Amino acid sequence: MDKRETVLRLLDETRTPDYVPAAFFLHFPPEYHRGQAAIDKHLEYFCHTGMDFVKIQYEFPFPHRPEIQSPGDWDKMPRYGQAFFQDQLEIVAGLVEAVKGEALVLQTLYSPFMSAGHTTSDETITQHIQIDPENAKVGLEIITESILWFVRECVKRGIDGFYASTQGGERGRFDPALFADVVKPYDLAVMNEIDATCPFNILHICDYQAPYDDLAPFLDYPGDIVNCPLEVGGQAMTAREAARMFGRPYMGGLDRHGIIASGSKEEIKAAVKDVLRDAPERFILGADCTLPGDIDWGNIRTAIAAAHDHA
């Protein structure tokens, strides 16, 4: 069975994958962010680690806009199109051409809220939403238009789906009603689009900024696979419990800063075995987020091989 078919079988409850697929992600150095160098580095990593799909890193976040200082400034937010996204779209086209026949190709996608944080700062967009949500929505609306333009251009180039990253629901960030009113609608505008146009999308609930006390606000988000933290409200849960909570296959199981980053081969194999013991039937071995950039690629290959060998 090829990698593409194996991963797609996760979405068909009448069929069972022949092995446990696996994938881990990391950021490459800046010299591999553009052009053929970026395409070649993604292919080198894909082939070396043996992972089961290609996830294209997104290294062109929205640039800082110093003119946006107060909530009323969000009407100055520019709309981005061809000129801004061209470098990333070239990488998409190159990787689709290179490997789509063998494996799924997914593009990393940051949410409108996260992109607003890139435009100002995480603290600034959080404060603007808290003190003046209506003006903050102006910026989020413009940002959403730009992201949707990018999504549609990726689809034209044959992308199979997106690794859609979201934040905003972390502990202490927003009152749940404010999150539902200001952040979630723009998340859903993008995620409903990719759900309608792509066969395979991963919902990534990112805990890079802070942990979560409750994942309930995300339960109705689209996404064929969910990748979320396994510690919520200070309590650990298993991959099987996460899959049951979201009603879909789960991706994850390993701590990005844990044994996969610093353990021996035998320790990594043992950790994978422990994860798979409590994993749901439809599962992708992965990490809770992006791995450290200086990790030994051999560690990743060891973890993926252990998943593939699991009976």
HUSULNOR-V149919 format. One record per residue. N is the residue number from 0. RES is the residue in one small letter. SS is DSSP state (helix for helix, strand for strand, loop for the rest). OMEGA is omega as a letter, one per 40 degrees, with the letter a starting at -180 (* if undefined). BURIAL is 1 if it has 24 or more other ideal C-beta (glycine too) atoms within 12 Angstrom, else 0. Layout:
n={N/N}
res={RES/RES}
ss={SS/SS}
omega={OMEGA/OMEGA}
burial={BURIAL/BURIAL}
This chain:
n={0/1/2/3/4/5/6/7/8/9/10/11/12/13/14/15/16/17/18/19/20/21/22/23/24/25/26/27/28/29/30/31/32/33/34/35/36/37/38/39/40/41/42/43/44/45/46/47/48/49/50/51/52/53/54/55/56/57/58/59/60/61/62/63/64/65/66/67/68/69/70/71/72/73/74/75/76/77/78/79/80/81/82/83/84/85/86/87/88/89/90/91/92/93/94/95/96/97/98/99/100/101/102/103/104/105/106/107/108/109/110/111/112/113/114/115/116/117/118/119/120/121/122/123/124/125/126/127/128/129/130/131/132/133/134/135/136/137/138/139/140/141/142/143/144/145/146/147/148/149/150/151/152/153/154/155/156/157/158/159/160/161/162/163/164/165/166/167/168/169/170/171/172/173/174/175/176/177/178/179/180/181/182/183/184/185/186/187/188/189/190/191/192/193/194/195/196/197/198/199/200/201/202/203/204/205/206/207/208/209/210/211/212/213/214/215/216/217/218/219/220/221/222/223/224/225/226/227/228/229/230/231/232/233/234/235/236/237/238/239/240/241/242/243/244/245/246/247/248/249/250/251/252/253/254/255/256/257/258/259/260/261/262/263/264/265/266/267/268/269/270/271/272/273/274/275/276/277/278/279/280/281/282/283/284/285/286/287/288/289/290/291/292/293/294/295/296/297/298/299/300/301/302/303/304/305/306/307/308/309/310}
res={m/d/k/r/e/t/v/l/r/l/l/d/e/t/r/t/p/d/y/v/p/a/a/f/f/l/h/f/p/p/e/y/h/r/g/q/a/a/i/d/k/h/l/e/y/f/c/h/t/g/m/d/f/v/k/i/q/y/e/f/p/f/p/h/r/p/e/i/q/s/p/g/d/w/d/k/m/p/r/y/g/q/a/f/f/q/d/q/l/e/i/v/a/g/l/v/e/a/v/k/g/e/a/l/v/l/q/t/l/y/s/p/f/m/s/a/g/h/t/t/s/d/e/t/i/t/q/h/i/q/i/d/p/e/n/a/k/v/g/l/e/i/i/t/e/s/i/l/w/f/v/r/e/c/v/k/r/g/i/d/g/f/y/a/s/t/q/g/g/e/r/g/r/f/d/p/a/l/f/a/d/v/v/k/p/y/d/l/a/v/m/n/e/i/d/a/t/c/p/f/n/i/l/h/i/c/d/y/q/a/p/y/d/d/l/a/p/f/l/d/y/p/g/d/i/v/n/c/p/l/e/v/g/g/q/a/m/t/a/r/e/a/a/r/m/f/g/r/p/y/m/g/g/l/d/r/h/g/i/i/a/s/g/s/k/e/e/i/k/a/a/v/k/d/v/l/r/d/a/p/e/r/f/i/l/g/a/d/c/t/l/p/g/d/i/d/w/g/n/i/r/t/a/i/a/a/a/h/d/h/a}
ss={loop/loop/helix/helix/helix/helix/helix/helix/helix/helix/helix/loop/loop/loop/loop/loop/loop/loop/loop/loop/strand/strand/loop/loop/loop/strand/loop/loop/loop/helix/helix/helix/loop/loop/helix/helix/helix/helix/helix/helix/helix/helix/helix/helix/helix/helix/helix/helix/helix/loop/loop/loop/strand/strand/strand/strand/loop/loop/loop/loop/loop/loop/loop/loop/loop/loop/loop/loop/loop/loop/helix/helix/helix/helix/helix/helix/loop/loop/loop/loop/loop/helix/helix/helix/helix/helix/helix/helix/helix/helix/helix/helix/helix/helix/helix/helix/helix/helix/helix/loop/loop/loop/loop/strand/strand/strand/strand/strand/strand/strand/loop/helix/helix/helix/helix/helix/helix/helix/helix/loop/loop/helix/helix/helix/helix/helix/helix/helix/helix/helix/helix/loop/helix/helix/helix/helix/helix/helix/helix/helix/helix/helix/helix/helix/helix/helix/helix/helix/helix/helix/helix/helix/helix/helix/helix/helix/loop/loop/loop/loop/strand/strand/strand/strand/strand/strand/loop/loop/loop/loop/loop/loop/loop/loop/loop/helix/helix/helix/helix/helix/helix/helix/helix/helix/helix/helix/helix/helix/helix/helix/helix/helix/helix/helix/helix/helix/helix/loop/loop/loop/loop/strand/strand/strand/strand/loop/loop/loop/loop/loop/loop/strand/loop/loop/loop/helix/helix/helix/loop/loop/loop/loop/loop/loop/strand/strand/strand/loop/loop/loop/strand/strand/loop/loop/strand/strand/loop/loop/helix/helix/helix/helix/helix/helix/helix/helix/loop/loop/strand/strand/strand/strand/strand/strand/loop/loop/loop/loop/helix/helix/helix/helix/loop/loop/helix/helix/helix/helix/helix/helix/helix/helix/helix/helix/helix/helix/helix/loop/loop/loop/loop/loop/strand/strand/strand/strand/strand/loop/loop/loop/strand/loop/loop/loop/loop/loop/helix/helix/helix/helix/helix/helix/helix/helix/helix/helix/helix/helix/helix/loop/loop}
omega={i/a/a/a/a/a/i/i/i/a/a/a/i/a/a/i/a/i/i/i/a/i/i/a/i/i/i/i/a/a/i/a/a/i/a/i/i/i/a/a/i/a/i/a/i/a/a/a/a/a/a/i/i/i/a/i/i/a/a/a/i/a/i/i/a/i/i/a/a/a/i/a/a/i/i/a/i/i/a/a/a/a/a/a/a/a/a/a/i/i/i/a/a/a/i/i/a/a/a/i/a/a/i/i/a/i/i/a/i/a/i/i/i/i/i/i/i/a/i/i/i/a/a/a/i/i/a/i/a/a/a/a/a/i/i/i/i/i/a/i/i/i/i/i/i/a/i/i/i/i/a/i/i/i/i/a/i/i/i/a/a/i/a/a/i/i/i/a/a/i/i/a/a/i/a/i/i/i/a/a/a/a/a/a/a/i/a/i/i/a/i/i/a/i/a/a/a/a/a/i/i/i/i/i/a/i/a/a/a/i/a/i/a/i/a/a/a/a/a/i/i/i/a/i/i/i/a/i/i/i/a/a/i/a/i/i/i/i/i/i/i/i/i/i/a/i/a/i/a/i/i/i/a/i/a/i/a/a/a/a/a/a/i/i/a/i/i/i/a/i/i/i/i/i/a/i/a/a/i/a/a/a/i/i/i/i/a/i/a/i/i/a/a/a/i/a/i/i/a/i/i/a/a/i/i/i/a/a/a/i/*}
burial={0/0/1/1/1/1/1/1/1/1/1/0/0/0/0/0/1/0/1/1/1/1/1/1/1/1/1/1/0/0/0/1/1/0/0/0/0/1/1/0/1/1/1/0/1/1/0/0/1/1/1/1/1/1/1/1/1/1/1/1/1/1/0/0/1/0/0/1/0/0/1/0/1/1/0/0/1/0/0/1/0/0/0/0/1/0/1/1/1/1/1/1/1/1/1/1/0/1/1/1/0/1/1/1/1/1/1/1/1/1/1/1/1/1/1/1/1/1/1/1/0/1/0/1/1/1/0/1/1/0/0/0/1/0/1/1/1/1/1/1/1/1/1/1/1/1/1/1/1/1/1/1/1/1/1/0/1/1/1/1/1/1/1/1/1/1/1/1/1/1/0/0/1/1/0/0/0/1/1/0/0/1/1/1/1/1/1/1/1/1/1/0/1/1/1/0/1/1/1/1/1/1/1/1/1/1/1/0/1/0/1/1/0/1/1/0/1/1/0/0/1/1/1/1/1/1/1/1/1/1/0/1/0/0/0/0/1/1/1/0/0/1/1/0/1/1/0/1/1/1/1/1/1/1/1/1/0/1/1/1/1/0/1/0/0/0/0/1/1/0/1/1/1/0/1/1/0/0/1/1/0/1/1/1/1/1/1/1/1/1/1/0/0/0/1/0/1/0/1/1/1/1/1/1/1/1/1/1/0/1/0}
